């Protein structure tokens, strides 16, 4: 049911924007391959200089892989808001971007050079947190719910894919921690840096 604010804004002809950030914590020995996908998507986004179509295809790739890895989902969380001003939506996205980028080991290493001193076997992280942040024009009911539930999270990821194909996404950001193979995220760091996570 639409809130009174939604109804008034509809009458005034304002555009509705949904800003949403989804946290997904995966655990297990099989999660390392998705780090490769995440780093590829990050490199492509940087090379495309923020092209929304490229970012959207990357988001779809990440969401599809996450849906296939539901057995590894451990916890999730989400936050967001509905705003009626594009500038306000942009400010909120920037705020979430800055926050996500400051989370533990969530920077992206786009340097592909191999260091000869690097050990041949790297420790494999058993924990990975992915942060998906979007701004979408219109309504996105499956993102406006609490996603700390297996079924709701599945619907939320599918909604992100659909929003891309419906060309409703206006901003897309993907962060992940740790950002590269060899870095580890332990239970204490999870609790400290991602208090939003709720067990699924």
C-alpha positions as CSV (number, residue, x, y, z in Angstrom):
1,X,0.0,0.0,0.0
2,X,1.4,3.4,-1.0
3,X,2.3,5.8,1.8
4,X,0.6,9.2,1.9
5,X,3.9,10.8,0.8
6,X,4.0,8.5,-2.3
7,X,0.4,9.5,-3.2
8,X,1.1,13.2,-2.8
9,X,4.2,13.0,-4.9
10,X,2.4,11.1,-7.6
11,X,-0.1,14.0,-7.9
12,X,2.7,16.5,-8.1
13,X,4.4,14.5,-10.9
14,X,7.7,13.9,-9.1
15,X,9.9,11.0,-10.1
16,X,10.2,8.2,-7.5
17,X,13.7,6.8,-6.9
18,X,14.5,3.7,-4.8
19,X,18.0,3.6,-3.4
20,X,19.0,0.2,-2.0
21,X,22.1,-1.5,-0.7
22,X,22.1,-5.3,-0.3
23,X,24.6,-7.2,1.8
24,X,25.2,-10.9,1.2
25,X,27.6,-13.0,3.2
26,X,28.7,-16.3,1.6
27,X,30.8,-18.9,3.4
28,X,32.5,-22.2,2.4
29,X,35.5,-23.5,0.5
30,X,33.7,-23.2,-2.9
31,X,33.2,-19.4,-2.8
32,X,36.7,-18.4,-4.2
33,X,35.7,-18.6,-7.9
34,X,33.1,-15.7,-7.5
35,X,36.1,-13.5,-6.5
36,X,37.3,-13.9,-10.0
37,X,34.0,-12.9,-11.4
38,X,33.7,-9.9,-9.1
39,X,37.2,-8.7,-10.0
40,X,36.5,-9.1,-13.7
41,X,33.3,-7.1,-13.4
42,X,35.2,-4.4,-11.5
43,X,37.9,-4.1,-14.1
44,X,35.3,-3.9,-16.9
45,X,33.4,-1.2,-15.0
46,X,36.6,0.9,-14.6
47,X,37.6,0.4,-18.3
48,X,34.0,1.4,-19.4
49,X,34.4,4.6,-17.3
50,X,31.1,4.1,-15.5
51,X,29.0,3.2,-18.6
52,X,25.6,2.2,-17.1
53,X,25.0,-0.6,-19.6
54,X,28.4,-2.2,-18.8
55,X,27.8,-1.8,-15.1
56,X,24.3,-3.4,-15.5
57,X,25.6,-6.4,-17.4
58,X,28.2,-6.9,-14.6
59,X,25.5,-6.6,-12.0
60,X,23.4,-9.3,-13.8
61,X,26.5,-11.6,-14.0
62,X,27.1,-11.2,-10.2
63,X,23.4,-11.7,-9.3
64,X,23.1,-14.8,-11.5
65,X,26.2,-16.3,-9.9
66,X,24.9,-15.5,-6.4
67,X,21.6,-17.2,-7.2
68,X,23.4,-20.3,-8.2
69,X,25.4,-20.2,-4.9
70,X,22.4,-20.0,-2.5
71,X,23.7,-23.0,-0.6
72,X,26.6,-20.8,0.5
73,X,24.5,-17.9,1.7
74,X,25.0,-17.4,5.5
75,X,23.6,-14.0,6.3
76,X,22.2,-10.9,4.6
77,X,20.9,-7.5,5.2
78,X,19.7,-4.5,3.3
79,X,19.0,-0.8,3.7
80,X,17.6,2.0,1.6
81,X,15.0,4.6,1.1
82,X,12.6,6.1,-1.4
83,X,13.4,9.7,-2.5
84,X,11.6,12.0,-4.8
85,X,14.6,14.1,-6.0
86,X,17.4,13.0,-8.3
87,X,20.0,15.1,-6.5
88,X,19.0,13.6,-3.2
89,X,19.2,10.1,-4.7
90,X,22.6,10.9,-6.0
91,X,23.8,12.2,-2.6
92,X,22.5,9.0,-0.9
93,X,24.2,6.8,-3.4
94,X,27.5,8.6,-2.9
95,X,27.1,8.3,0.9
96,X,26.6,4.5,0.6
97,X,29.5,4.2,-1.9
98,X,31.8,5.9,0.5
99,X,30.7,3.7,3.4
100,X,31.0,0.5,1.3
101,X,34.4,1.4,0.0
102,X,35.6,1.9,3.6
103,X,34.6,-1.6,4.8
104,X,37.3,-4.1,5.6
105,X,39.4,-5.0,2.5
106,X,36.7,-3.8,0.0
107,X,39.0,-2.0,-2.4
108,X,39.5,-3.5,-5.8
109,X,42.9,-4.5,-7.0
110,X,42.9,-3.9,-10.8
111,X,46.7,-4.5,-11.1
112,X,46.9,-7.8,-12.9
113,X,50.7,-8.1,-12.7
114,X,51.9,-11.3,-11.0
115,X,54.4,-10.8,-8.3
116,X,57.3,-13.4,-8.5
117,X,57.7,-13.3,-4.8
118,X,54.0,-14.3,-4.3
119,X,53.6,-17.8,-2.8
120,X,52.1,-20.4,-5.3
121,X,49.4,-21.4,-2.8
122,X,47.3,-18.6,-1.4
123,X,45.1,-19.0,1.6
124,X,41.5,-19.3,0.4
125,X,39.0,-17.1,2.3
126,X,36.0,-18.9,3.7
127,X,34.0,-15.7,4.0
128,X,33.0,-13.2,1.4
129,X,30.6,-10.2,1.8
130,X,29.2,-8.7,-1.4
131,X,27.6,-5.2,-1.3
132,X,25.3,-4.3,-4.2
133,X,24.1,-0.7,-4.2
134,X,21.6,0.7,-6.8
135,X,19.4,3.6,-7.5
136,X,16.3,2.7,-9.6
137,X,13.6,4.9,-11.1
138,X,10.0,3.9,-10.1
139,X,9.0,1.1,-7.8
140,X,11.0,-1.9,-6.7
141,X,8.9,-3.7,-4.1
142,X,11.2,-6.7,-3.9
143,X,14.1,-4.4,-2.9
144,X,11.9,-2.4,-0.5
145,X,11.4,-5.4,1.8
146,X,13.6,-6.9,4.5
147,X,15.9,-9.2,2.5
148,X,17.3,-11.1,5.5
149,X,15.3,-14.2,4.4
150,X,16.3,-16.8,1.8
151,X,13.2,-16.4,-0.4
152,X,13.1,-12.5,-0.1
153,X,16.9,-12.4,-1.0
154,X,16.3,-14.5,-4.0
155,X,13.4,-12.2,-5.2
156,X,15.7,-9.2,-4.5
157,X,18.5,-10.5,-6.7
158,X,16.1,-11.3,-9.5
159,X,14.6,-7.8,-9.1
160,X,18.0,-6.3,-9.6
161,X,18.4,-8.3,-12.9
162,X,14.9,-7.2,-14.1
163,X,15.6,-3.6,-13.3
164,X,18.6,-3.7,-15.5
165,X,16.7,-5.2,-18.4
166,X,13.8,-2.7,-17.9
167,X,16.4,0.1,-18.1
168,X,15.3,1.5,-14.7
169,X,18.7,1.5,-13.0
170,X,20.3,5.0,-12.6
171,X,23.3,4.0,-10.5
172,X,25.1,0.7,-9.8
173,X,27.9,0.0,-7.4
174,X,29.5,-3.4,-6.4
175,X,31.8,-3.8,-3.5
176,X,33.1,-6.9,-1.9
177,X,35.3,-7.9,1.0
178,X,37.9,-9.3,0.8
179,X,38.6,-7.9,-2.7
180,X,41.3,-10.4,-3.8
181,X,42.5,-13.9,-3.5
182,X,44.9,-14.3,-0.6
183,X,43.1,-11.9,1.7
184,X,41.0,-13.4,4.5
185,X,37.9,-12.2,6.3
186,X,37.4,-14.0,9.7
187,X,34.4,-14.2,12.0
188,X,35.5,-11.3,14.2
189,X,36.1,-9.0,11.2
190,X,32.7,-9.9,9.9
191,X,31.0,-8.9,13.1
192,X,33.0,-5.7,13.4
193,X,32.7,-4.5,9.8
194,X,29.3,-5.8,8.8
195,X,26.9,-5.4,11.7
196,X,23.9,-5.2,9.3
197,X,24.2,-9.0,8.6
198,X,21.4,-11.2,9.9
199,X,21.7,-15.0,9.7
200,X,19.5,-16.6,7.1
